[in-house]
């Protein structure tokens, strides 16, 4: 018994562009996270942390002085930022490569996450966040265009029509 490979439809430019936009979004996440980490350790960031700690009632209780508290706060902030950036990048890469592979469900996931990103950016708008949002929204629109929809439907149909591999042994 031979397995006949199915002919995969040609990926439209809309999905190719959406894929690259999602990769650009991941790069923006890494760049903005790095900038945030450097900002925490900048003289202005350190001064803001120091002022915040000094204004916080009870922050000076214990054996830790303000310099130690500032250092711990900086390290914690960078660790949290790095973790969140890593999670975000992994999710975006999963979406981008699933979309490239022709998984139809992934554009629903992308649309929902883009909606959450709209809410997050509305709560804390920054220049990089607005640029990243624009990039992601452009990718969302591209995934719902007719060319993309046709390709994703054809990929799904081709996968369903392909025979299941049989394990012999």
Secondary structure, DSSP 8 states (H G I E B T S, - for coil): ------------HHHHHHHHHHHHHHHHHHHHHHHHHHHHHSHHHHHHHHHHHHHSTTTT-SS--HHHHHHHHHHHHHHHHHHHHHHHHHHHHHHHHHHHTT-TTHHHHHHHHHHHHHHHHHHS--HHHHHHHHHHHHHHHHHTSHHHHHHHHHHHHHHHHS-------
